Amino acid sequence: MPSPAPSTARTVVVSIGGSVLLTGTDDAKYVEELADLLREAGRSHPLVVTTGGGRAAREYIRLGRELGLTEVELDEIGIDVTRLNARLLAARLGPPTPAHPPTTIAAAVHELRHASPIVLGGTEPGHTTDGVGALVAARVRAERFVNATDVDGLYDQDPRTHPNARRIDQIWWPEFRKRVHAATSGEPGQNFLFDRLGADTLARAGIPLAIVQGRDLENLGKAIRGEPFVGSRVG
C-alpha cells in the first residue's frame, strides 16, 4: 500500500473532465496511466480528484429534457454519471483510495485525513464537478487546482472552430470570472471550460488555477506537482 502523503504538504485538487476520461479512443490505457500518475502524486501531496460526466451525461440529460424531466432531475441524472466515472477511476487506483467515492464535500474532506487520492463525482443539483472540486479546495485551503480538460488551456476563441485562436497563458481572476459568467448559464448538461461556482469560489479563496490538456499525462503531472507546464494559469 502506498505511504500517505506528508502531513505538512498542502492539498492539490484535480478536476478530470468527462470528455477527457472517456473519449472512445484508448480509454482503458488512459485510465490505467492516469491512475498511476495520480497514485504517485498522492504520495507527495494530499490529492482530491473530481470526475465529470462528459458526453454520456449530456446524452442522458438531453433525453431526459425531451421527456419533460425537471432541471433538478436532470442534474441528479448527471450526478449519477459522474459518480460512475469516479467509481471506475477509484477502482483502478485501488487502496487506500475508497472504492465507493464520497458523495458529499464533508465526506471527501474526512476521507482525505486517511487516504490519498480521494476520488468523487457530483454531490448535489446545481453544482458541477468543477464547482465541487473548488468547494473542496476552499475547505482544505488547497495549494492549487488543476483543471484537466480537452483543450490545452484558455483561448480567446474556441480553438476547435477558429484555427487562429490564441491561447491565453496567464489571466487574472477578475477577467477570467467575467469570461466564465459571459459564457455560461448554469443549466444541466452544459459543456464549457470552467463553471461559475468554481471560478467564484477559487477567486475568493485565492487558489491558483491551472488549465491543461488532460490527455497529455506528462504535462498534467507537471501541473499537479507545481512544475512549469503548458497551458493557462489563472490567479
N, C-alpha and C positions, 0 to 999 in steps of 0.2 A: 504494500500500500504506500502511495506517495506520502512523503513527510508534509505536515501542514505548513502553510505559508508563515514566515516570521511574524511575530505579534506586532513588531514595530512598523511593518510595511503597510502602506495605505492601499485601500481597495481600488481596483480598476473595474469598471463596468463596460461590458461589450454588448452591443446590440447587433445580432445577426439577422439581416432581413430574410424573410421567407423566400424572396426572389433570388437570394444567394444560396440558401441552404438546399433548396430543391429546384433544379433547373431542367431536369430531364437528360442531362449530359454528365456522365461520370459522377453521379451523386454519391454512390457508395464510397468511391475513392476519396472524394472531397470530404465527406463526413468523417471518415477514418482519420485523414490527415489533420482536419480541423480539431478533432478530439485530441490527437497527440499534441498539437500546438497548445490548446487550452489547458491540458493536463500539466504540461511543462510550465506554462506561465503561472498556473495556480500554485506552484511550489514556491514561487518567489513573492507573489502578491496575492492577497485575498481577491478572488475573482468571482464576479457575478455576470452571468450571460443570459440575455433575453433572446427569444426566438420569435420572429414574426410569422404570419400566416401565408403570405405570398399569394401566388396565383390560385391555389386551392381555396383559400379563404375568400378571395374575391369572387370566385365562381359560385361558392355556396351562398354568399351574400347576394349576388346578382339573382340567383334563382329564388332565394327567399324573398327578395324585394318584389319579384314578379308574382309571387304567391301571396303578397299582401302582408307579410310579417312586419311587425313594428321595428323601429330603429333599435330599441333595446334588444329585441330578439335577434336581430341581425348581428349586433355587437356580440351577443353571447355565443352565436354560432362561430363567429370569427375567433373568439377567445378559445373555443374548443379546439379549433385547428392549430392555433399557436401552441396549445398545451400538448397536442400530439407531436408537433415538431420538437418541443422541449423534451418530451419523453424519449424520443428517438435519440437525440444527442446525449441526454443523460445516461441512457443505457449503454451507448458506445463508450462514454467516458468511464463508467464503472465506479466502484467505491474509491474514495469516500463521497463522491457526488451522489446525493439522494436519488434513488431510482424513480421516485414519484415527486416530480417537481413541486415546489411550494406554490400555493395558489393565492397568497397574499404577500404584500410587501413586508409586513411584520414577520411572517413566517420565513421569508427569504433572509431577512436580516438575522433572525435567530439561527437559522441553519448555517450561516456564514461563520458563526462562532466555532463551529465544529468541523467544517469541511470547506474545501475549495477545489474546483469551481462549483458554484451553485448555478443551476440552470432553471429558468422558469419562462412561461409564456405570459399570456394576458392575465389580468386579475379581475377587472370589473368593467362594465359598459362605459364607454366614453374615454377609455384610456388605451392608447395604442401601446405596443410593446416598447417603442422608443420612450414614450411617456412613463411607463412602468420602470424602465431602466433608469431614467432620470430621477424619479422619485426615490428609488433605492440609493442612487448615487448621492443625492442630497442628504438622505437619512444617515448614511455612513461616512459622510464627508469624503467622498471618493477623490482620489488624486487626479483622475481623468476619465473621460467617457469616450469610447471608440465606437463609431457607427460604421459597421461593415455593410456596404450597400452594393448595388450592381453597376455603379459608375465610380470612377476614381477621384471623386471629390465634388465640390460645388462648382457649377458652371454658371456663366452669365446667361446662357440659353441651354436648352436641352441638347446635349451633345449627340443624342441618338437621331435627332432630326435636323440639327444645324451643324454641318461639318466645320464651320468656322467658330464654333463656340469656344470660349476661353475659360480655362479653369482658374478659379479664384483660390490662390494658395493660402492667403491669410485674410480673415474678415473679423470684425469686432461684433460683439453681441447686439448692439442696437441695430446695425444694418442687417445682420442675419435674421433677427427676430422680425424685422419689417418684411423681409423676403418671405419668411415662413408664413406669416399672417396673411400676406397677399396671395399666397399660392394654395392655401388650404381652407377647407370649411369645417373639418372635423367629423364629416359623416362617415359611417362604416364603409370599409372596403376601398377607401381612397389609396392611391399609390403615389407617394411623394417622398422626397429625400429625407425629411425630418418633420416632426409634428409640433404643433403649438405648445402643448403641455410640456414636452421635452425641452424645447428651446427656452421657454419661460422659466422652467424650474432650474435648468443648468445655469442660465444667466443670473438668476437671483442668488444662487449658491456660489457663483464664481468658479465653476468647474469647467476646465477647458474641454473642448470637443474636437475629436479628430474624425474626419470623414474619409474613408478609404474604400478601395475595391475589395470586396470580401472574398473573392475567389483567388486573389493574389496573397497566398498564405505567408510568404516570406515578408512581404510588406506589412500585412496585418500584424504579424508578430512584432515587427519593429514599432508599430504604433502602440501596441499593448504594453511593450516594455519601456516606452518613453524615449525611443531612439528616433533619429531623423527618418522620416518616411515620405513617400509620395502620396499626396492627397491635399486636403484642405484642413486648415486649423482655424478654429473659432474660439475666441477668448477675449 
